[in-house]
Each structure stands twice: as C-alpha cells, then as structure tokens.
Amino acid sequence: MVAIRTEELTKHYGSTRALEKLDLEVDEGEVFGYLGPNGSGKTTTIRLLLGLIRATSGHAEVLGGDPERDAVAIHRRLAYVPGEATLWPSLTGAETLHLLGRLHGSVDEDYRNELVERFELDPSKRVRAYSKGNRQKLSLVAALASRADLLVLDEPTAGLDPLMEQVFRACVREAQGRGQTVFLSSHVLAEVESLCERVAILRAGRLVEIGSLDSMRLRSALSVEATFGRRPVPDVNDVPGVTDAATEGSTLRCRVDGPVAPLLAVLAEAGAVRVVSKEPSLEELFLTYYGERDDPGGEDTPPSAQGDAP
C-alpha cells in the first residue's frame, strides 16, 4: 500500500518554480528521507501534502485521499512537526499537549507521559520559558503520542542536543515497528542515513534522485586507499574508472566509478601491502548532486514566501 503518491506535482509562485513535476511514492510503514538544501522545495512539498497550499498543476494523494478535498479525514490520521512550531506562550507544556491532543482527536496518554520522561521535558513550565529545543520536544511528544498512521516531520530535531536526537531516532524506529509511516525532511544527513532505507534528493524544485541508499552507493564512486610499504606507488590515472588519484608518501588514494577489478589488478601487481575501500556516505552522495558551493537560498525560494521552499 502507498501512503503518499504524487504525480507531476507542481507549484509556481509567479515566474518562480518552487516545485516542478514531482513524481513520488512512499510506502506504508516506511521511513522515507526527503533531502535538499534551503530553496530546493522540500517544505513546499510538505505544505502541498498537508493541503495548506494549492498545487499549480499535478496531483497528490495522502493516505488514499486528496489533500484539499479530504483534508479533515487525512489530518485525523497524520501528525505534522515543523522545524519551528508557533505555540501558545502563556500555556504550560502540559496544557499545550492537552490542547494539541484535543485538536488532533487521538492521543495515547500513557505513551505521552512516557515520551515526556524520555525527552526530559518539564511540562509544568510555560511555553514562553522553553528553549527552542524544548519547544521542539513539545511538538514531537504531541505528534508521536497521537499514534498517527503518517508522521510528517520537517526538520524535527532542530534545536535538540545529541542525546535527545538519539531518543528521537529510537522513537521513529519504534513507530515504524508499529506500522506507522514516517516522511522525514532533514538537513541532518546522519539522521536520515540511520533511519531511512530510501531517500529522495531535491534540487531547485526538481527530483534528481530517488531510491535506496544501497542502490545509490552502487552507482557512486568508491574511495580506495592503498599502501605500498617500500615499493613504488604505481600510476593509476589510466586505469578505467579511476579519478582523483593522489599520492602521499607510500600511500595512494583515489576514487573508482564502476568496476573495481581493473584497479585491484594493478594494485596487486605493484605489490600493495594494504588496500582499504569505502562506500560513499550519504553526505558524499548528497554533495555529488549539490557540490559545496551551492547557494543555500536558491532562486526557487519565492520572495513573498521566504521559508516556503527550504
């Protein structure tokens, strides 16, 4: 079964193309990573899925319904955590959780109390006294306690310390174990890598890659380091698939795009005493699509809707 499906989903703000012909499927029970820098269209996608804005063209389906026509029914079955929630400053944490639970219509109170302890949240304080991290904990506790079929999380760990990030990851794994679907948009690549089997990468409003991390790594360059002891380091620049070859003392470092057998044959013949290969991390995969000089505030960010397409 499919929890989220989009077909050529498009959103323009005048001449600015925030999202262009997005085709996406997220299976039920999946933790799906949605990646892209500021201005790539991630939050625009989420707002379309939530029915908060209207698509220019194309179609979206969430939990079997249309986000605009069936918004009430869909929102009973999903919970949303933004990167920074606007909450009621004069309410206490406990009052806020109670109100959010009533608004959603579904809450597991025992689990909510457990989450308050796990996230080390003091519910007696007023929201105005909370740090950004504690306000984020409040949103996470409310969403997770709803036991919603679909969790839509947009930068959910913003402001959390590393210990609380680990608590969050454990909660997401538990949610998946119960059959819940998680749509996770995040800048924390280590978080996505630890939780998601499949990811989509967005650039300037367009989907540039989607698939499992394993399949993406198979199509990406492998890092190889070879040590030769007292033997001379061979020239591997002409070996098929080898790029970025560099020598430091008796150590050769390079990247291999494609079959590694030709390089291994050269290294063995040259008498390598140690060879280490490493698959690319999610961060390295991400940089192959963006590069380190990418402008975080791209042209696709609508001037009148700053933050609408981070």
C-alpha positions as a Markdown table, in Angstrom:
| # | Residue | x | y | z |
|---|---|---|---|---|
| 1 | Met | 0.0 | 0.0 | 0.0 |
| 2 | Val | 1.1 | 3.6 | -0.7 |
| 3 | Ala | 0.9 | 6.3 | 2.0 |
| 4 | Ile | 1.9 | 9.2 | -0.3 |
| 5 | Arg | 1.8 | 9.5 | -4.0 |
| 6 | Thr | 2.4 | 12.5 | -6.2 |
| 7 | Glu | 2.1 | 12.7 | -10.0 |
| 8 | Glu | 3.7 | 15.7 | -11.7 |
| 9 | Leu | 3.0 | 17.8 | -8.6 |
| 10 | Thr | 3.9 | 21.4 | -9.4 |
| 11 | Lys | 3.9 | 24.7 | -7.5 |
| 12 | His | 4.8 | 28.0 | -9.1 |
| 13 | Tyr | 4.9 | 31.5 | -7.5 |
| 14 | Gly | 4.6 | 33.7 | -10.5 |
| 15 | Ser | 7.7 | 33.1 | -12.5 |
| 16 | Thr | 9.4 | 31.2 | -9.6 |
| 17 | Arg | 9.2 | 27.4 | -9.8 |
| 18 | Ala | 9.2 | 26.1 | -6.3 |
| 19 | Leu | 8.4 | 22.6 | -7.3 |
| 20 | Glu | 8.3 | 21.1 | -10.7 |
| 21 | Lys | 6.6 | 17.8 | -11.8 |
| 22 | Leu | 7.3 | 15.8 | -8.7 |
| 23 | Asp | 6.6 | 12.1 | -9.0 |
| 24 | Leu | 7.0 | 10.3 | -5.7 |
| 25 | Glu | 5.7 | 7.2 | -3.9 |
| 26 | Val | 6.1 | 6.5 | -0.2 |
| 27 | Asp | 5.0 | 3.0 | 1.0 |
| 28 | Glu | 3.1 | 2.4 | 4.2 |
| 29 | Gly | 5.3 | 1.5 | 7.1 |
| 30 | Glu | 8.4 | 3.2 | 5.5 |
| 31 | Val | 10.7 | 5.8 | 6.9 |
| 32 | Phe | 11.4 | 7.9 | 3.9 |
| 33 | Gly | 14.1 | 10.6 | 3.7 |
| 34 | Tyr | 13.5 | 13.8 | 1.8 |
| 35 | Leu | 16.6 | 15.8 | 1.2 |
| 36 | Gly | 17.6 | 19.2 | -0.2 |
| 37 | Pro | 19.2 | 22.4 | 0.8 |
| 38 | Asn | 17.2 | 25.6 | 1.5 |
| 39 | Gly | 15.3 | 26.6 | -1.6 |
| 40 | Ser | 15.0 | 23.1 | -3.0 |
| 41 | Gly | 11.3 | 22.8 | -2.5 |
| 42 | Lys | 11.0 | 20.4 | 0.5 |
| 43 | Thr | 8.7 | 22.5 | 2.6 |
| 44 | Thr | 6.6 | 23.4 | -0.4 |
| 45 | Thr | 6.1 | 19.7 | -1.0 |
| 46 | Ile | 5.1 | 19.2 | 2.6 |
| 47 | Arg | 2.6 | 22.1 | 2.5 |
| 48 | Leu | 1.1 | 20.6 | -0.6 |
| 49 | Leu | 0.7 | 17.2 | 1.0 |
| 50 | Leu | -0.9 | 18.8 | 4.0 |
| 51 | Gly | -3.3 | 20.8 | 1.9 |
| 52 | Leu | -2.1 | 24.1 | 3.2 |
| 53 | Ile | -1.4 | 25.5 | -0.3 |
| 54 | Arg | -2.9 | 24.6 | -3.7 |
| 55 | Ala | -0.9 | 23.0 | -6.4 |
| 56 | Thr | -0.4 | 24.8 | -9.7 |
| 57 | Ser | -0.8 | 21.5 | -11.5 |
| 58 | Gly | -0.4 | 17.8 | -10.9 |
| 59 | His | -1.9 | 15.6 | -8.2 |
| 60 | Ala | -1.1 | 14.4 | -4.7 |
| 61 | Glu | -2.6 | 11.6 | -2.7 |
| 62 | Val | -2.1 | 11.1 | 1.0 |
| 63 | Leu | -3.5 | 8.1 | 2.8 |
| 64 | Gly | -5.7 | 7.4 | -0.1 |
| 65 | Gly | -7.3 | 10.9 | -0.1 |
| 66 | Asp | -6.9 | 14.2 | -1.8 |
| 67 | Pro | -5.1 | 16.7 | 0.5 |
| 68 | Glu | -7.5 | 19.5 | -0.4 |
| 69 | Arg | -10.9 | 17.7 | -0.7 |
| 70 | Asp | -10.3 | 15.2 | 2.1 |
| 71 | Ala | -8.2 | 17.4 | 4.4 |
| 72 | Val | -10.3 | 16.7 | 7.6 |
| 73 | Ala | -10.2 | 12.9 | 7.2 |
| 74 | Ile | -6.5 | 12.9 | 6.3 |
| 75 | His | -5.5 | 15.1 | 9.2 |
| 76 | Arg | -7.2 | 12.7 | 11.6 |
| 77 | Arg | -4.7 | 10.1 | 10.5 |
| 78 | Leu | -1.5 | 12.2 | 10.3 |
| 79 | Ala | 0.7 | 14.3 | 12.6 |
| 80 | Tyr | 2.9 | 17.1 | 11.5 |
| 81 | Val | 6.0 | 18.5 | 13.2 |
| 82 | Pro | 7.5 | 21.7 | 11.6 |
| 83 | Gly | 11.1 | 22.9 | 12.1 |
| 84 | Glu | 9.9 | 25.5 | 14.4 |
| 85 | Ala | 6.3 | 25.5 | 15.7 |
| 86 | Thr | 4.4 | 28.6 | 16.8 |
| 87 | Leu | 2.9 | 27.6 | 20.1 |
| 88 | Trp | 0.8 | 29.4 | 22.8 |
| 89 | Pro | 3.4 | 31.2 | 25.0 |
| 90 | Ser | 1.1 | 31.6 | 28.0 |
| 91 | Leu | 0.2 | 27.9 | 28.2 |
| 92 | Thr | 2.2 | 25.4 | 30.2 |
| 93 | Gly | 3.7 | 22.4 | 28.4 |
| 94 | Ala | 1.1 | 20.1 | 29.9 |
| 95 | Glu | -1.7 | 22.4 | 28.8 |
| 96 | Thr | -0.3 | 22.6 | 25.3 |
| 97 | Leu | 0.0 | 18.8 | 25.0 |
| 98 | His | -3.6 | 18.5 | 26.2 |
| 99 | Leu | -4.8 | 21.1 | 23.7 |
| 100 | Leu | -2.9 | 19.6 | 20.8 |
| 101 | Gly | -4.3 | 16.2 | 21.7 |
| 102 | Arg | -7.8 | 17.5 | 21.7 |
| 103 | Leu | -7.2 | 19.3 | 18.3 |
| 104 | His | -5.9 | 16.1 | 16.7 |
| 105 | Gly | -8.6 | 13.9 | 18.3 |
| 106 | Ser | -6.4 | 11.0 | 19.1 |
| 107 | Val | -3.8 | 10.6 | 21.9 |
| 108 | Asp | -2.3 | 7.7 | 23.8 |
| 109 | Glu | -2.0 | 9.4 | 27.2 |
| 110 | Asp | 0.2 | 6.7 | 28.8 |
| 111 | Tyr | 2.6 | 6.9 | 25.8 |
| 112 | Arg | 2.6 | 10.7 | 26.0 |
| 113 | Asn | 3.6 | 10.5 | 29.7 |
| 114 | Glu | 6.4 | 8.1 | 28.7 |
| 115 | Leu | 7.6 | 10.4 | 26.0 |
| 116 | Val | 7.7 | 13.4 | 28.4 |
| 117 | Glu | 10.1 | 11.5 | 30.6 |
| 118 | Arg | 12.2 | 10.1 | 27.7 |
| 119 | Phe | 12.6 | 13.6 | 26.2 |
| 120 | Glu | 13.3 | 15.1 | 29.7 |
| 121 | Leu | 10.6 | 17.7 | 29.2 |
| 122 | Asp | 9.3 | 19.7 | 32.2 |
| 123 | Pro | 5.5 | 20.1 | 31.4 |
| 124 | Ser | 4.9 | 22.5 | 34.3 |
| 125 | Lys | 6.8 | 25.3 | 32.6 |
| 126 | Arg | 5.1 | 27.9 | 30.4 |
| 127 | Val | 5.9 | 27.7 | 26.7 |
| 128 | Arg | 7.5 | 31.2 | 26.8 |
| 129 | Ala | 10.1 | 29.9 | 29.2 |
| 130 | Tyr | 11.1 | 27.0 | 26.9 |
| 131 | Ser | 14.2 | 27.0 | 24.8 |
| 132 | Lys | 13.9 | 26.2 | 21.1 |
| 133 | Gly | 14.9 | 22.6 | 21.8 |
| 134 | Asn | 12.2 | 22.2 | 24.5 |
| 135 | Arg | 9.6 | 23.7 | 22.2 |
| 136 | Gln | 10.6 | 21.1 | 19.6 |
| 137 | Lys | 10.4 | 18.4 | 22.2 |
| 138 | Leu | 6.8 | 19.5 | 22.9 |
| 139 | Ser | 5.9 | 19.2 | 19.2 |
| 140 | Leu | 7.5 | 15.8 | 18.9 |
| 141 | Val | 5.8 | 14.4 | 22.0 |
| 142 | Ala | 2.4 | 15.6 | 20.8 |
| 143 | Ala | 2.9 | 14.1 | 17.3 |
| 144 | Leu | 4.3 | 10.8 | 18.5 |
| 145 | Ala | 1.6 | 10.4 | 21.2 |
| 146 | Ser | -1.1 | 10.7 | 18.6 |
| 147 | Arg | 0.0 | 7.3 | 17.2 |
| 148 | Ala | -0.9 | 8.7 | 13.7 |
| 149 | Asp | -0.7 | 6.5 | 10.7 |
| 150 | Leu | 1.6 | 9.0 | 9.0 |
| 151 | Leu | 4.1 | 11.3 | 10.7 |
| 152 | Val | 5.3 | 14.2 | 8.5 |
| 153 | Leu | 8.4 | 15.6 | 10.1 |
| 154 | Asp | 10.1 | 18.8 | 8.7 |
| 155 | Glu | 13.5 | 19.3 | 10.4 |
| 156 | Pro | 12.2 | 17.6 | 13.5 |
| 157 | Thr | 15.4 | 17.7 | 15.6 |
| 158 | Ala | 16.1 | 21.4 | 15.1 |
| 159 | Gly | 17.4 | 22.6 | 18.5 |
| 160 | Leu | 17.8 | 19.2 | 20.1 |
| 161 | Asp | 21.1 | 18.1 | 21.7 |
| 162 | Pro | 22.8 | 14.9 | 20.5 |
| 163 | Leu | 21.3 | 12.8 | 23.4 |
| 164 | Met | 17.7 | 13.9 | 22.5 |
| 165 | Glu | 18.4 | 13.2 | 18.8 |
| 166 | Gln | 19.1 | 9.6 | 19.8 |
| 167 | Val | 15.9 | 9.5 | 21.7 |
| 168 | Phe | 14.1 | 10.8 | 18.7 |
| 169 | Arg | 15.7 | 8.2 | 16.4 |
| 170 | Ala | 14.6 | 5.4 | 18.8 |
| 171 | Cys | 11.0 | 6.7 | 18.8 |
| 172 | Val | 11.0 | 6.8 | 15.0 |
| 173 | Arg | 12.2 | 3.2 | 14.8 |
| 174 | Glu | 9.5 | 2.2 | 17.3 |
| 175 | Ala | 6.9 | 4.0 | 15.2 |
| 176 | Gln | 8.0 | 2.1 | 12.1 |
| 177 | Gly | 7.8 | -1.1 | 14.1 |
| 178 | Arg | 4.2 | -0.4 | 14.8 |
| 179 | Gly | 3.5 | 0.1 | 11.1 |
| 180 | Gln | 3.5 | 3.9 | 11.1 |
| 181 | Thr | 4.8 | 5.7 | 8.0 |
| 182 | Val | 7.4 | 8.5 | 8.5 |
| 183 | Phe | 8.1 | 11.2 | 5.9 |
| 184 | Leu | 11.3 | 12.8 | 7.2 |
| 185 | Ser | 12.7 | 16.0 | 5.8 |
| 186 | Ser | 16.0 | 16.8 | 7.4 |
| 187 | His | 19.3 | 18.6 | 7.0 |
| 188 | Val | 20.9 | 16.1 | 9.4 |
| 189 | Leu | 22.3 | 13.6 | 7.0 |
| 190 | Ala | 23.5 | 11.2 | 9.7 |
| 191 | Glu | 19.9 | 11.1 | 11.0 |
| 192 | Val | 18.5 | 10.3 | 7.6 |
| 193 | Glu | 21.2 | 7.7 | 7.0 |
| 194 | Ser | 20.5 | 5.9 | 10.3 |
| 195 | Leu | 16.7 | 5.8 | 9.9 |
| 196 | Cys | 15.9 | 5.7 | 6.2 |
| 197 | Glu | 16.2 | 2.9 | 3.6 |
| 198 | Arg | 15.0 | 5.1 | 0.8 |
| 199 | Val | 15.6 | 8.8 | 0.1 |
| 200 | Ala | 14.7 | 11.4 | -2.4 |
| 201 | Ile | 17.1 | 14.2 | -3.3 |
| 202 | Leu | 15.6 | 17.5 | -4.5 |
| 203 | Arg | 17.4 | 20.3 | -6.3 |
| 204 | Ala | 15.9 | 23.6 | -7.3 |
| 205 | Gly | 12.4 | 22.2 | -7.1 |
| 206 | Arg | 13.2 | 19.1 | -9.2 |
| 207 | Leu | 13.6 | 15.5 | -8.1 |
| 208 | Val | 17.2 | 14.5 | -9.1 |
| 209 | Glu | 17.4 | 11.1 | -7.4 |
| 210 | Ile | 15.2 | 8.6 | -5.6 |
| 211 | Gly | 16.0 | 5.1 | -4.3 |
| 212 | Ser | 17.6 | 3.1 | -1.6 |
| 213 | Leu | 20.9 | 4.2 | -0.1 |
| 214 | Asp | 22.5 | 0.9 | -1.2 |
| 215 | Ser | 21.5 | 1.4 | -4.8 |
| 216 | Met | 22.7 | 5.0 | -4.8 |
| 217 | Arg | 26.1 | 3.8 | -3.4 |
| 218 | Leu | 26.4 | 1.2 | -6.1 |
| 219 | Arg | 26.1 | 3.9 | -8.7 |
| 220 | Ser | 28.6 | 6.2 | -7.0 |
| 221 | Ala | 32.3 | 6.3 | -6.8 |
| 222 | Leu | 34.2 | 4.1 | -4.3 |
| 223 | Ser | 37.0 | 5.6 | -2.2 |
| 224 | Val | 40.2 | 3.4 | -2.3 |
| 225 | Glu | 43.4 | 3.8 | -0.2 |
| 226 | Ala | 46.4 | 1.5 | -0.9 |
| 227 | Thr | 49.7 | 1.3 | 0.9 |
| 228 | Phe | 52.9 | 0.0 | -0.7 |
| 229 | Gly | 55.5 | 0.0 | 2.0 |
| 230 | Arg | 58.9 | 0.2 | 0.3 |
| 231 | Arg | 57.5 | -0.5 | -3.2 |
| 232 | Pro | 57.0 | 2.4 | -5.6 |
| 233 | Val | 53.4 | 3.7 | -5.9 |
| 234 | Pro | 52.0 | 2.9 | -9.4 |
| 235 | Asp | 50.5 | 5.4 | -11.7 |
| 236 | Val | 46.8 | 4.5 | -11.9 |
| 237 | Asn | 45.5 | 7.5 | -13.9 |
| 238 | Asp | 44.9 | 5.4 | -17.0 |
| 239 | Val | 43.0 | 2.6 | -15.2 |
| 240 | Pro | 39.4 | 2.6 | -16.3 |
| 241 | Gly | 37.1 | 4.4 | -13.8 |
| 242 | Val | 39.8 | 5.8 | -11.6 |
| 243 | Thr | 39.6 | 9.5 | -10.8 |
| 244 | Asp | 41.2 | 11.9 | -8.2 |
| 245 | Ala | 44.3 | 9.8 | -7.8 |
| 246 | Ala | 46.8 | 11.3 | -5.3 |
| 247 | Thr | 50.0 | 10.0 | -3.7 |
| 248 | Glu | 51.3 | 10.8 | -0.3 |
| 249 | Gly | 54.5 | 9.0 | 0.6 |
| 250 | Ser | 53.8 | 5.3 | 0.1 |
| 251 | Thr | 50.0 | 5.7 | 0.1 |
| 252 | Leu | 47.8 | 6.1 | -2.9 |
| 253 | Arg | 44.3 | 7.5 | -2.6 |
| 254 | Cys | 41.7 | 7.5 | -5.5 |
| 255 | Arg | 38.1 | 7.1 | -6.4 |
| 256 | Val | 36.6 | 4.4 | -8.6 |
| 257 | Asp | 33.5 | 4.9 | -10.6 |
| 258 | Gly | 32.4 | 1.5 | -12.0 |
| 259 | Pro | 34.1 | -2.0 | -11.7 |
| 260 | Val | 37.0 | -2.0 | -9.2 |
| 261 | Ala | 38.6 | -5.2 | -10.6 |
| 262 | Pro | 41.0 | -3.3 | -13.1 |
| 263 | Leu | 42.3 | -1.2 | -10.3 |
| 264 | Leu | 42.8 | -4.1 | -7.9 |
| 265 | Ala | 44.8 | -6.0 | -10.6 |
| 266 | Val | 47.2 | -3.0 | -10.9 |
| 267 | Leu | 47.5 | -2.6 | -7.1 |
| 268 | Ala | 48.2 | -6.4 | -6.7 |
| 269 | Glu | 50.8 | -6.4 | -9.4 |
| 270 | Ala | 52.5 | -3.4 | -7.9 |
| 271 | Gly | 52.8 | -5.1 | -4.5 |
| 272 | Ala | 50.2 | -3.3 | -2.4 |
| 273 | Val | 50.5 | -4.4 | 1.2 |
| 274 | Arg | 47.2 | -2.9 | 2.4 |
| 275 | Val | 44.1 | -1.9 | 0.5 |
| 276 | Val | 41.0 | -0.2 | 2.1 |
| 277 | Ser | 37.8 | 0.7 | 0.2 |
| 278 | Lys | 34.9 | 2.7 | 1.5 |
| 279 | Glu | 31.4 | 3.2 | 0.2 |
| 280 | Pro | 30.3 | 6.9 | 0.0 |
| 281 | Ser | 28.4 | 8.2 | 2.9 |
| 282 | Leu | 25.0 | 9.9 | 2.5 |
| 283 | Glu | 26.8 | 13.2 | 2.8 |
| 284 | Glu | 29.2 | 12.4 | 0.0 |
| 285 | Leu | 26.2 | 11.2 | -2.2 |
| 286 | Phe | 24.5 | 14.4 | -1.4 |
| 287 | Leu | 27.5 | 16.5 | -2.4 |
| 288 | Thr | 27.7 | 14.7 | -5.8 |
| 289 | Tyr | 24.3 | 16.4 | -6.6 |
| 290 | Tyr | 25.0 | 19.8 | -5.0 |
| 291 | Gly | 28.6 | 20.5 | -4.5 |
| 292 | Glu | 30.0 | 22.5 | -1.6 |
| 293 | Arg | 29.4 | 25.9 | -3.4 |
| 294 | Asp | 25.7 | 25.5 | -3.8 |
| 295 | Asp | 23.7 | 28.7 | -2.8 |
| 296 | Pro | 21.5 | 27.7 | 0.2 |
| 297 | Gly | 19.0 | 30.4 | -0.7 |
| 298 | Gly | 18.2 | 29.4 | -4.3 |
| 299 | Glu | 16.2 | 31.3 | -6.9 |
| 300 | Asp | 13.3 | 28.9 | -6.4 |
| 301 | Thr | 12.5 | 30.4 | -3.0 |
| 302 | Pro | 9.5 | 32.7 | -3.5 |
| 303 | Pro | 10.3 | 36.3 | -2.4 |
| 304 | Ser | 6.9 | 36.6 | -0.8 |
| 305 | Ala | 7.1 | 33.2 | 0.9 |
| 306 | Gln | 10.5 | 33.0 | 2.5 |
| 307 | Gly | 10.9 | 29.6 | 4.1 |
| 308 | Asp | 8.2 | 28.1 | 2.0 |
| 309 | Ala | 10.6 | 26.0 | 0.0 |
| 310 | Pro | 13.6 | 25.2 | 2.1 |
